[in-house]
Amino acid sequence: MEDTKSILIVVTSYARIDAQHPTGLWFEEFAVPYESFAEAGYLATVASIKGGKVPIDPRSLPEDQAAIAVKGPLAALQHTQRLMEVDVSEFDAVFFPGGHGTMFDFPHSREVAELVSHYMQQGKPVAAVCHGPAALTQAKYRDGSAVVKGRKLTGFSNEEEHAVELDTLMPFLLEDKLRDLGAEVQVAPQWQAHVVIDGNLITGQNPQSSLKTAEALIQVMSG
C-alpha cells in the first residue's frame, strides 16, 4: 500500500447565492471522479473550505440516493476535513470539482491559492472541472505571475453561464477571468464533454466533462 497514490479533492462550502438561489457543489462533478479514482486504486481524501457537511446544489442531487454509485460519494460529503487543517504535502495530486458555490469561496481562500501555487511550482497534477478552475484564479508563482498565464485550459464557458441564467449573479464570468489572467482558454460548444491537458494542469469544461477529466488526471498520474 506504500505505493498507492493519493488525491486530495477540495470542494466548496458556499451554500447560497441569494434567497432565491441555493447553490453548492455540483454532485456529478464530485461523484463520478470520486468513484473513478477508487476504481483506479487511488486513495481520495475530501476537504472543504469550512469542513463538515458539504452543501450540494439541489439541482444536481441524484433521484436515487440509495444507488450504489451514489451512496459512497454522498457519505464522503457528510464529514469533510477543513482545508486549512489538511497537510497538503501528503498528496500526489489535487482535484477541484465545480458547482456555482466555488465562484464565491475558492477565489477568497488563501489555502486554495497556496495549495494551487505550491502544486504548480512542484509540477504535481492539478485538475479542475466546470467552475472548479475558480481555484486557479488567485494562485501565483514566486515571481508574482499568475499560474494560468500562458497555459491551455478550459472551464464553464460564458455561453453556458448565460444559458443557465446565472451570469448576472456571478462575481465574475470564469471564462473571462481566466483569459484576463493570460490563460489560453479553449471552449467547446455548450454541454459537450471537453478536457484540456497542459502538462500537469488538467481542466474540464462542464458537468458532462466530469468522467473525462477524472480519466485524464489518472492518465497523467500514471505517467
N, C-alpha and C positions, 0 to 999 in steps of 0.2 A: 504493500500500500504506500510505501515511501515515494514511489514514482507517480502516484496518482496526482494529476493536475487539478488545480482548484480555480474556481471562477467566483469573483465577488459580483453579485447582482445588486445594483443600487437603484432603489425605487423612490418615487415621490411620496411625500406626506401631506400634500396640499389637497384639501377636500372640497373646496367650493370657490367657484369664480365669483358668483354673486348669489343673491337669494333665489334666483330662478335657475341657476346653472350649477348643480353639483358636479364635481369632477374627481380626479384622482388618477390612479394607474389604469391604463387600458389593459384589461386582463389577458387577452390573447397574446399581447406583446411580451408578457411575462411567462405565461403558462406554457406556450409552445416551446420557447427556448429552454425553459427550466426542465421540461421533460426531455428535450433533445440532449441537453448536457448530461442528464442522468443516464440516458441510453448509451451515450458515448463513453461512460465510465468516469466522468468528471465529478468532482465534489463542488456543489454550488452552495454558497452562503448568501443569505439575503439580508441586506441592510437598507434602512430608510433614513431620511433626513432627521426625523424626530424619534424613530424607534417605535416599537409597539405594533398595533394593528394598522395595516395599510388601507387607506381609502381606495376603493375600486370604483371607477366611473360606472354608474348604474347601467349606462347604455351598453356596456361591454360584458356585463355579467352573463355567464352561460345559463341557458334554460335548465339544463340538467346538472345541478350542482353535486349530484351524487355519482356522476360518471367517473370512471377510474382515472382518466387523464386530467380530470378537474380537481378531484379531492386532494391530491398531493400538493399541487400549486396553491390551492385555497388555504390549506393548512399552513403552508410555509409563510403566508402573509399575515397570520394571526399574531405572531410574536416575533417581530424582526428586531435585529440589533440596531442601535443608534450608530449612524455612520461615524461620528466623532469618537466613538469608543472602540472602533474596529482597528486592528493592526493591519493596514492595507498592504504592508510589505510581505505578508504571508501568502498572497495570492499570485497566480500566474497571469491572470487577465481580469478585466473588468467589463461588465455589460450593463448598459443603461436602457431599460425598456421605456416606452413613452407613456402617453396619456397627457391631457392638457395640463394636469397638475404640475408636470415638470417645468412648464414655462414660467411658473411662479416661484418655485423654490430652488430648482437646480442653479439658475444663474446667480442666486444670492447666497449660495452655500460656499463658504471658504473651504470646507472639507472636500467638496466636489471639485472645485478648481484646483486645489493642491493635489488631489488624487490623480486627476487627468494630467496635470503638468508633470508629475513625478513619473507616471507610467509612460508618457510620450517621450520624456527625456531618456528613460531607460530602454525604450523600444519594446516594452510589454504591450500585448494586444489590448486595444481599447475599442469596444464595439457599442453601437447605439442604434436604436430603431425608432422611426417615426418622429415624435417630439423628444426622444431621448438625447439627440445631439444638442439640445439646450445645455447639456452638461459640458459641452466643449466651448461655450461662448466666453467664459471668463478665464480659461486656462492659458497660461503663458510660459514660454521658455525663460531661462535665466536672463537672457538679454532683453526681456520685455516684449518680445514679439508673440503674437497670437499663435497657438499651436496649430490652428487650422489654416494659417496663411500659406497659400501655395499648395494646399493638399486637396486632392479629389475626394469628394464626399457627397452624400445626399441626406435628405430628411423630409419631413412633411412639407409639401410644396405650398406655395401661395395659392395655387389653383385649388388644392384640396382644402385649405383653410377657408377659402371663400365658399366652397361647396357645402361645408358643414355649418356655415353661417356663424362662425365664432371668431372671424378675423377681427372684428371691431372690439372684441372683448379681450384680446390677447395684448400683453405688454409690448410685444413686437411680433413681426412675422419671421418665423425661423429661417426660411429661405433667404430673405433679405438680410437678416442679421449675419448669417454665415458668409454671404457674399461681401458684406461691408467689412468683415474681418479679413478678407483676402482669400477665402476658400474658393475653389473651383467647384461650384455646386452643380451636380448633374441630376436632373429630374426626368422621370419618365411620365407618360400620360397618367392622369389620376387613377388611383386604385389598382395599378399594375404592380406586381412584385418587382422590386428593383433594388439591387445591392451594389455598392461600390467598395472595392478593396483597394486601399492605397498603403502598401506596406503593412504596418501594424495597426492601421486605422480601418475599421470595418463599419459601414453605415448602411441602414436600410431605410427606405422612403416612407413606409406606411404600414398599417397592420398586416396587410397582405404579404409584406416582406419579412414577417417575423421568423418563419422557418428558414428561409434562405439566409437571413442574417446570422442565425444561430449556426447553420451549417458552415457558413463562411468563417466564422470565428473558430469553429472546431478544426476546419481545414488549416487555418493559419497556425493554430496552436500545435497541430500535429506535424507541422513543418512541410 
